[in-house]
Amino acid sequence: MITSTAQPPATTASMAEEDSATSFSSLQTDIIEAHILPRLDGITLAATSCCSNTLRQISSQDHLWSKTCHSTWPSTRSPRVCQIISTYPDGGPSKFFSQAFPLLEEDDHSCSNVRPSSPSAPPPSELISAVDIHYQDKLIFSKVQETETVTGWFRCSPFRIDLLEPKDVVPTPIKHPEGDETCTSIFNSMTLSWILIDPIGRQAVNLSSHKPVTVQRHWLTGEVQMRFASILAVDSGHVQCGIVVTCSVSEEGDMMQIREICLEIEDMDGMHINGTGCLGILQRAMEGKKGKGRNRVQEGQRRYKEYLEMKKEIQDRKARTEGTLDTLCMALGVSCFLAFWCFILFR
């Protein structure tokens, strides 16, 4: 009688998993914590924490997530931002990362007929902007700016946050070639992060599309204007939260320099919204659901294209309505003119 010693496939797979788990668990915890996890980016670190209870405990430590936030956004090294992140409830730096890294969820943010919910807390009395610009993965600009939101000037004026004074410029490694080569280079190589933070409510949202949705070069001056955008749902439809970065030619004439970095919000008619209206919009965006953080570039560009198509459709509809009204007014005017002369001639 011959007895088979072959193991069923399921048993073999189970043993392989046990061997793999044993070999991984044989590593010292301090080796994993000191030499493996610090090398991971935020998305990979979050995925690693789902692999086992041991990894979940190690990966949830604040110092790992603080390092991840600082490496992803150098502006978060600011003492004010560090203090805010450290007091975040339910996770501290990891909670902040989960708010600031991804785009908003499709249901809250896309060009669909979604009525946004009302904010659950009073409007913030202050907004903090943490902004970082990279070119070819090298940091070229980083700044933290505080904006008060309680004065009448802010609430009644069009919402706008400028990071540079009129005479300030930021040097860049971007060369100034002829033709459209500059636009292509910037589009493929520049990234921007604009994290807006509510320091009291401990909420944050990244308003940038990560990469530009449009890059335009002025044919005469050679200036290059980049637009990073997020499309936010509001009661009346959608608004564009646009970040404009303008580069001009340096005095030497061979390099580009940044002379404007601003954030503004406009509706589908191209009208800028005042501070009071923007506070509610931004607060809903901070409290909205966040996505998984993947495909941010493609998703941001898709939503911006969708927004432009909807905007064009509304403009075309208005143009047709105005054309119809003009025709009716002209016909009414002609009818009144003819009726007047008929009355004069045949009375």
The 8 nearest C-alpha neighbors of each residue, nearest first, counted from 0:
[[1, 2, 3, 4, 5, 6, 7, 8],
 [0, 2, 3, 4, 5, 6, 7, 8],
 [3, 1, 4, 0, 5, 6, 7, 8],
 [2, 4, 5, 1, 6, 0, 7, 8],
 [5, 3, 6, 2, 1, 7, 11, 10],
 [6, 4, 3, 7, 8, 2, 11, 10],
 [5, 7, 10, 4, 11, 8, 9, 3],
 [6, 8, 10, 9, 11, 5, 12, 4],
 [9, 7, 11, 10, 12, 6, 13, 5],
 [10, 8, 12, 11, 7, 13, 6, 14],
 [11, 9, 13, 7, 8, 12, 14, 6],
 [10, 12, 8, 14, 13, 9, 15, 7],
 [13, 11, 15, 9, 14, 10, 8, 16],
 [12, 14, 10, 16, 11, 15, 9, 17],
 [13, 15, 17, 11, 16, 12, 18, 10],
 [16, 14, 12, 18, 17, 13, 19, 11],
 [15, 17, 19, 13, 14, 18, 20, 12],
 [16, 18, 14, 20, 15, 19, 21, 13],
 [19, 17, 21, 15, 16, 20, 22, 14],
 [20, 18, 16, 22, 17, 21, 15, 23],
 [19, 21, 17, 23, 18, 22, 24, 16],
 [22, 20, 18, 24, 19, 23, 17, 25],
 [21, 23, 19, 25, 20, 24, 18, 26],
 [24, 22, 20, 25, 21, 26, 19, 18],
 [25, 23, 21, 26, 22, 20, 27, 28],
 [24, 26, 22, 23, 21, 27, 20, 28],
 [27, 25, 24, 23, 28, 30, 31, 22],
 [26, 28, 30, 29, 25, 31, 24, 32],
 [29, 27, 31, 30, 32, 26, 57, 24],
 [28, 30, 32, 27, 31, 33, 34, 26],
 [31, 29, 33, 27, 28, 32, 34, 26],
 [32, 30, 35, 28, 29, 34, 33, 36],
 [31, 33, 29, 30, 36, 34, 28, 35],
 [32, 34, 30, 29, 31, 35, 37, 36],
 [33, 35, 30, 31, 32, 36, 37, 38],
 [36, 34, 31, 38, 37, 32, 33, 30],
 [35, 37, 38, 39, 32, 31, 34, 33],
 [38, 36, 39, 35, 63, 34, 33, 32],
 [39, 37, 36, 35, 40, 34, 44, 33],
 [40, 38, 36, 37, 44, 43, 41, 35],
 [39, 41, 43, 42, 44, 67, 38, 37],
 [40, 42, 44, 43, 67, 45, 39, 64],
 [41, 43, 45, 44, 40, 46, 292, 39],
 [44, 42, 46, 45, 40, 41, 39, 47],
 [45, 43, 47, 41, 46, 42, 39, 40],
 [44, 46, 42, 48, 43, 47, 41, 49],
 [47, 45, 43, 44, 48, 49, 42, 50],
 [48, 46, 44, 49, 45, 50, 43, 54],
 [47, 49, 55, 54, 45, 46, 58, 50],
 [48, 50, 47, 46, 51, 55, 45, 54],
 [51, 49, 47, 48, 54, 52, 46, 55],
 [52, 50, 54, 53, 49, 55, 48, 47],
 [51, 53, 55, 54, 56, 50, 49, 48],
 [54, 52, 56, 55, 51, 57, 48, 50],
 [55, 53, 57, 48, 51, 56, 52, 58],
 [54, 56, 48, 52, 58, 53, 57, 59],
 [57, 55, 53, 54, 59, 58, 52, 60],
 [56, 58, 54, 55, 59, 60, 53, 32],
 [59, 57, 55, 48, 60, 56, 54, 44],
 [58, 60, 56, 57, 55, 61, 48, 93],
 [61, 59, 58, 62, 63, 57, 64, 56],
 [60, 62, 64, 63, 65, 92, 59, 91],
 [61, 63, 65, 64, 60, 66, 92, 67],
 [64, 62, 66, 61, 65, 60, 67, 37],
 [63, 65, 67, 61, 66, 92, 93, 62],
 [66, 64, 62, 68, 67, 92, 63, 61],
 [65, 67, 69, 63, 64, 68, 70, 62],
 [66, 68, 64, 70, 65, 69, 71, 41],
 [69, 67, 65, 71, 66, 70, 72, 64],
 [70, 68, 73, 66, 72, 67, 71, 75],
 [69, 71, 67, 68, 72, 73, 66, 65],
 [70, 72, 68, 69, 67, 73, 40, 41],
 [71, 73, 69, 74, 70, 68, 75, 131],
 [74, 72, 69, 75, 76, 70, 71, 141],
 [73, 75, 76, 72, 141, 129, 142, 77],
 [76, 74, 77, 73, 80, 69, 72, 81],
 [77, 75, 74, 73, 69, 81, 78, 80],
 [76, 78, 75, 80, 79, 74, 81, 143],
 [79, 77, 81, 80, 82, 76, 75, 83],
 [80, 78, 82, 77, 81, 83, 76, 75],
 [79, 81, 83, 77, 82, 75, 78, 84],
 [82, 80, 78, 84, 83, 79, 77, 85],
 [81, 83, 79, 85, 80, 84, 78, 86],
 [84, 82, 80, 86, 81, 85, 198, 79],
 [85, 83, 81, 87, 86, 82, 92, 91],
 [84, 86, 82, 91, 83, 87, 81, 92],
 [85, 87, 84, 83, 91, 88, 82, 201],
 [88, 86, 91, 84, 85, 201, 83, 89],
 [87, 89, 91, 90, 86, 94, 201, 85],
 [90, 88, 91, 87, 94, 93, 92, 86],
 [89, 91, 94, 93, 88, 92, 87, 61],
 [90, 92, 87, 94, 85, 93, 84, 88],
 [93, 91, 95, 64, 94, 65, 84, 61],
 [94, 92, 96, 95, 90, 64, 91, 97],
 [95, 93, 90, 97, 91, 92, 96, 98],
 [94, 96, 92, 98, 93, 97, 99, 91],
 [97, 95, 93, 99, 98, 94, 100, 92],
 [96, 98, 94, 95, 99, 100, 93, 101],
 [99, 97, 95, 96, 203, 204, 100, 94],
 [98, 100, 204, 205, 96, 97, 203, 95],
 [99, 101, 96, 97, 98, 292, 205, 102],
 [102, 100, 292, 290, 289, 99, 291, 103],
 [101, 103, 290, 289, 292, 104, 295, 205],
 [104, 102, 289, 290, 288, 108, 105, 101],
 [103, 105, 290, 289, 288, 106, 107, 108],
 [104, 106, 109, 108, 107, 103, 290, 110],
 [107, 105, 104, 108, 109, 113, 111, 103],
 [108, 106, 105, 104, 109, 232, 287, 103],
 [107, 109, 105, 231, 232, 106, 103, 104],
 [108, 110, 105, 111, 106, 107, 302, 230],
 [111, 109, 306, 305, 108, 112, 302, 237],
 [112, 110, 109, 113, 106, 108, 232, 236],
 [111, 113, 114, 110, 236, 232, 109, 237],
 [114, 112, 111, 115, 107, 232, 106, 110],
 [113, 115, 234, 116, 112, 233, 232, 236],
 [116, 114, 233, 113, 232, 234, 117, 107],
 [115, 117, 118, 114, 283, 119, 287, 234],
 [116, 118, 119, 115, 283, 279, 282, 120],
 [119, 117, 283, 120, 282, 116, 279, 286],
 [118, 120, 117, 121, 286, 283, 116, 282],
 [121, 119, 118, 122, 200, 123, 282, 117],
 [120, 122, 123, 119, 118, 124, 282, 200],
 [123, 121, 278, 124, 120, 279, 282, 118],
 [124, 122, 125, 197, 121, 199, 126, 148],
 [123, 125, 148, 149, 147, 122, 126, 199],
 [126, 124, 147, 148, 123, 146, 127, 197],
 [125, 127, 146, 197, 196, 145, 147, 195],
 [126, 128, 145, 196, 195, 144, 146, 129],
 [127, 129, 195, 144, 143, 194, 130, 145],
 [128, 130, 143, 194, 74, 193, 142, 127],
 [131, 129, 193, 142, 192, 141, 128, 143],
 [132, 130, 141, 192, 140, 191, 72, 74],
 [131, 133, 191, 140, 190, 139, 138, 141],
 [134, 132, 138, 137, 190, 136, 139, 189],
 [133, 135, 189, 137, 136, 188, 138, 190],
 [134, 136, 188, 137, 189, 133, 190, 138],
 [135, 137, 134, 133, 138, 188, 189, 190],
 [138, 136, 133, 134, 135, 139, 132, 189],
 [137, 139, 133, 140, 132, 134, 136, 131],
 [138, 140, 133, 132, 137, 171, 134, 141],
 [141, 139, 132, 131, 138, 142, 133, 169],
 [142, 140, 131, 74, 130, 132, 73, 139],
 [141, 143, 130, 74, 129, 144, 131, 140],
 [142, 144, 129, 128, 74, 130, 145, 127],
 [145, 143, 128, 127, 142, 146, 129, 162],
 [144, 146, 127, 126, 128, 147, 143, 125],
 [147, 145, 126, 125, 127, 148, 144, 160],
 [148, 146, 125, 149, 124, 126, 145, 150],
 [147, 149, 124, 125, 153, 150, 146, 154],
 [150, 148, 124, 147, 151, 153, 154, 125],
 [151, 149, 152, 153, 148, 154, 147, 155],
 [150, 152, 154, 153, 155, 149, 156, 148],
 [151, 153, 150, 155, 154, 156, 149, 274],
 [154, 152, 274, 151, 156, 150, 155, 148],
 [153, 155, 274, 275, 151, 152, 156, 273],
 [156, 154, 152, 273, 153, 151, 274, 157],
 [155, 157, 273, 153, 152, 154, 274, 158],
 [158, 156, 273, 272, 271, 274, 159, 155],
 [157, 159, 274, 273, 263, 272, 156, 264],
 [160, 158, 263, 262, 157, 161, 261, 264],
 [159, 161, 262, 261, 162, 263, 158, 146],
 [162, 160, 261, 163, 260, 159, 262, 164],
 [161, 163, 260, 261, 160, 164, 144, 259],
 [164, 162, 161, 167, 259, 260, 165, 258],
 [163, 165, 167, 166, 162, 161, 259, 168],
 [166, 164, 167, 163, 258, 259, 168, 161],
 [167, 165, 164, 168, 258, 163, 259, 169],
 [168, 166, 164, 165, 163, 258, 169, 259],
 [169, 167, 258, 257, 256, 170, 166, 163],
 [168, 170, 257, 256, 171, 258, 167, 140],
 [171, 169, 256, 257, 168, 255, 172, 139],
 [170, 172, 173, 256, 255, 139, 169, 257],
 [173, 171, 174, 254, 170, 255, 134, 139],
 [174, 172, 171, 255, 254, 175, 256, 181],
 [175, 173, 254, 255, 253, 176, 172, 181],
 [174, 176, 254, 253, 255, 181, 173, 177],
 [177, 175, 174, 181, 180, 178, 253, 179],
 [176, 178, 175, 179, 180, 181, 221, 174],
 [177, 179, 180, 176, 181, 182, 218, 216],
 [180, 178, 181, 182, 183, 177, 216, 176],
 [179, 181, 183, 182, 178, 184, 176, 177],
 [182, 180, 184, 179, 183, 185, 176, 175],
 [183, 181, 185, 179, 184, 180, 214, 186],
 [182, 184, 186, 180, 181, 185, 187, 179],
 [183, 185, 181, 187, 182, 186, 188, 180],
 [186, 184, 188, 182, 189, 187, 183, 181],
 [185, 187, 183, 184, 188, 182, 211, 189],
 [186, 188, 184, 185, 189, 183, 210, 135],
 [187, 189, 135, 185, 134, 186, 184, 190],
 [190, 188, 134, 185, 133, 186, 187, 135],
 [191, 189, 210, 209, 133, 132, 134, 188],
 [192, 190, 132, 209, 131, 210, 133, 207],
 [191, 193, 131, 207, 130, 209, 194, 132],
 [194, 192, 130, 205, 207, 206, 129, 195],
 [195, 193, 205, 129, 204, 128, 192, 99],
 [194, 196, 128, 204, 203, 127, 205, 193],
 [197, 195, 203, 127, 126, 198, 202, 194],
 [196, 198, 202, 126, 200, 201, 199, 203],
 [199, 197, 201, 200, 196, 83, 126, 125],
 [200, 198, 201, 197, 123, 202, 124, 125],
 [199, 201, 202, 197, 198, 123, 120, 196],
 [202, 200, 198, 199, 197, 87, 203, 196],
 [201, 203, 197, 200, 285, 196, 286, 204],
 [202, 204, 196, 285, 195, 98, 99, 197],
 [205, 203, 99, 285, 195, 194, 98, 206],
 [204, 206, 194, 99, 193, 207, 195, 100],
 [205, 207, 193, 229, 204, 194, 208, 228],
 [208, 206, 209, 192, 227, 193, 228, 205],
 [207, 209, 299, 227, 228, 210, 229, 296],
 [210, 208, 191, 207, 190, 192, 296, 211],
 [209, 211, 190, 208, 296, 189, 191, 212],
 [212, 210, 227, 213, 226, 225, 186, 214],
 [211, 213, 300, 227, 226, 210, 228, 214],
 [214, 212, 211, 226, 225, 215, 227, 186],
 [213, 215, 225, 182, 224, 226, 186, 211],
 [216, 214, 224, 223, 213, 225, 217, 182],
 [215, 217, 223, 222, 221, 218, 224, 182],
 [218, 216, 221, 222, 219, 220, 223, 215],
 [217, 219, 221, 216, 220, 222, 178, 215],
 [220, 218, 217, 221, 222, 216, 223, 178],
 [221, 219, 222, 217, 218, 247, 248, 216],
 [220, 222, 217, 219, 218, 216, 223, 247],
 [223, 221, 247, 217, 220, 216, 246, 224],
 [222, 224, 216, 246, 215, 245, 217, 221],
 [225, 223, 245, 215, 214, 244, 246, 216],
 [226, 224, 214, 244, 243, 213, 211, 245],
 [225, 227, 243, 211, 213, 242, 212, 228],
 [226, 228, 211, 242, 208, 207, 212, 241],
 [229, 227, 241, 208, 240, 207, 242, 226],
 [228, 230, 240, 206, 239, 208, 207, 231],
 [229, 231, 239, 238, 240, 108, 237, 228],
 [232, 230, 108, 238, 237, 229, 239, 233],
 [231, 233, 237, 108, 236, 115, 238, 107],
 [234, 232, 236, 237, 235, 115, 231, 114],
 [233, 235, 236, 114, 115, 232, 237, 113],
 [234, 236, 233, 237, 232, 114, 238, 266],
 [237, 235, 233, 234, 232, 238, 112, 267],
 [238, 236, 232, 233, 231, 230, 266, 235],
 [239, 237, 266, 231, 265, 230, 267, 240],
 [238, 240, 230, 265, 264, 241, 229, 266],
 [239, 241, 264, 229, 228, 263, 230, 238],
 [240, 242, 228, 263, 239, 227, 262, 264],
 [241, 243, 262, 227, 226, 261, 228, 244],
 [242, 244, 226, 261, 260, 225, 241, 245],
 [245, 243, 260, 225, 259, 224, 226, 242],
 [244, 246, 224, 259, 223, 257, 258, 225],
 [247, 245, 257, 223, 256, 222, 258, 255],
 [248, 246, 222, 256, 255, 257, 249, 223],
 [247, 249, 255, 252, 254, 256, 250, 222],
 [250, 248, 252, 251, 255, 254, 256, 247],
 [251, 249, 252, 248, 253, 254, 255, 247],
 [250, 252, 249, 253, 254, 248, 255, 175],
 [253, 251, 249, 250, 248, 254, 175, 255],
 [252, 254, 175, 251, 174, 249, 255, 248],
 [255, 253, 174, 175, 249, 173, 252, 248],
 [254, 256, 248, 173, 247, 249, 175, 246],
 [257, 255, 170, 246, 171, 169, 247, 249],
 [256, 258, 246, 169, 168, 245, 259, 247],
 [257, 259, 168, 246, 245, 167, 256, 169],
 [260, 258, 245, 244, 257, 163, 261, 246],
 [261, 259, 244, 162, 243, 161, 163, 245],
 [262, 260, 161, 160, 243, 242, 162, 259],
 [261, 263, 242, 160, 159, 241, 243, 161],
 [264, 262, 159, 241, 158, 240, 242, 261],
 [263, 265, 240, 239, 271, 272, 241, 158],
 [266, 264, 271, 270, 239, 269, 272, 238],
 [267, 265, 238, 269, 268, 270, 239, 271],
 [266, 268, 269, 310, 238, 237, 265, 270],
 [269, 267, 266, 270, 310, 265, 314, 313],
 [268, 270, 267, 266, 265, 271, 239, 238],
 [271, 269, 265, 268, 266, 272, 267, 264],
 [270, 272, 265, 157, 264, 269, 266, 273],
 [273, 271, 157, 265, 264, 158, 276, 277],
 [274, 272, 157, 158, 156, 276, 155, 275],
 [273, 275, 154, 158, 277, 153, 276, 157],
 [276, 274, 154, 278, 277, 273, 155, 279],
 [275, 277, 274, 278, 273, 279, 272, 280],
 [276, 278, 280, 274, 279, 275, 281, 273],
 [279, 277, 281, 275, 280, 276, 282, 274],
 [278, 280, 282, 277, 281, 276, 283, 122],
 [281, 279, 277, 283, 278, 282, 284, 276],
 [280, 282, 284, 278, 283, 279, 277, 285],
 [281, 283, 279, 285, 284, 280, 278, 118],
 [284, 282, 286, 280, 281, 285, 118, 287],
 [283, 285, 281, 287, 282, 286, 280, 204],
 [286, 284, 204, 282, 203, 283, 287, 202],
 [285, 287, 283, 284, 282, 288, 202, 118],
 [288, 286, 284, 285, 283, 289, 103, 107],
 [287, 289, 104, 103, 286, 290, 107, 284],
 [290, 288, 103, 104, 102, 101, 287, 98],
 [289, 291, 104, 103, 101, 292, 102, 288],
 [290, 292, 293, 101, 289, 102, 104, 42],
 [291, 293, 101, 290, 295, 100, 102, 294],
 [292, 294, 295, 291, 101, 290, 42, 296],
 [295, 293, 297, 296, 298, 292, 299, 291],
 [294, 296, 298, 293, 297, 299, 292, 102],
 [295, 297, 299, 298, 294, 210, 209, 208],
 [298, 296, 300, 294, 299, 295, 301, 302],
 [297, 299, 301, 295, 296, 300, 294, 302],
 [300, 298, 208, 296, 302, 301, 297, 295],
 [299, 301, 303, 297, 302, 212, 298, 304],
 [302, 300, 298, 304, 299, 303, 297, 305],
 [301, 303, 305, 299, 304, 300, 306, 298],
 [302, 304, 306, 300, 305, 301, 299, 307],
 [305, 303, 307, 301, 306, 302, 300, 308],
 [304, 306, 302, 308, 303, 307, 301, 309],
 [305, 307, 303, 309, 304, 308, 310, 302],
 [308, 306, 310, 304, 309, 305, 311, 303],
 [307, 309, 311, 305, 310, 306, 312, 304],
 [308, 310, 312, 306, 307, 311, 305, 313],
 [309, 311, 307, 313, 308, 312, 267, 306],
 [312, 310, 314, 308, 313, 309, 315, 307],
 [311, 313, 309, 315, 310, 314, 316, 308],
 [314, 312, 316, 310, 311, 315, 317, 309],
 [315, 313, 311, 317, 316, 312, 318, 310],
 [316, 314, 318, 312, 317, 313, 311, 319],
 [317, 315, 313, 319, 314, 318, 312, 320],
 [316, 318, 320, 314, 315, 319, 321, 313],
 [317, 319, 315, 321, 316, 320, 322, 314],
 [320, 318, 322, 316, 317, 321, 323, 315],
 [321, 319, 317, 323, 322, 318, 316, 324],
 [320, 322, 324, 318, 323, 319, 317, 325],
 [323, 321, 319, 325, 320, 324, 318, 326],
 [322, 324, 326, 320, 321, 325, 319, 327],
 [323, 325, 321, 327, 326, 322, 328, 320],
 [326, 324, 322, 328, 323, 327, 329, 321],
 [325, 327, 329, 323, 324, 328, 330, 322],
 [328, 326, 330, 324, 329, 325, 331, 323],
 [329, 327, 331, 325, 326, 330, 332, 324],
 [328, 330, 332, 326, 331, 327, 325, 333],
 [331, 329, 327, 333, 332, 328, 334, 326],
 [332, 330, 334, 328, 329, 333, 327, 335],
 [331, 333, 329, 335, 330, 334, 328, 336],
 [334, 332, 336, 330, 335, 331, 337, 329],
 [335, 333, 331, 337, 336, 332, 338, 330],
 [334, 336, 338, 332, 333, 337, 339, 331],
 [335, 337, 333, 339, 334, 338, 332, 340],
 [338, 336, 334, 340, 339, 335, 341, 333],
 [337, 339, 335, 341, 336, 340, 334, 342],
 [338, 340, 342, 336, 337, 341, 335, 343],
 [341, 339, 343, 342, 337, 338, 344, 336],
 [342, 340, 338, 344, 343, 339, 345, 337],
 [341, 343, 339, 340, 345, 346, 344, 338],
 [342, 344, 340, 341, 346, 345, 339, 338],
 [345, 343, 341, 342, 346, 340, 339, 338],
 [346, 344, 342, 343, 341, 340, 339, 338],
 [345, 342, 343, 344, 341, 340, 339, 338]]
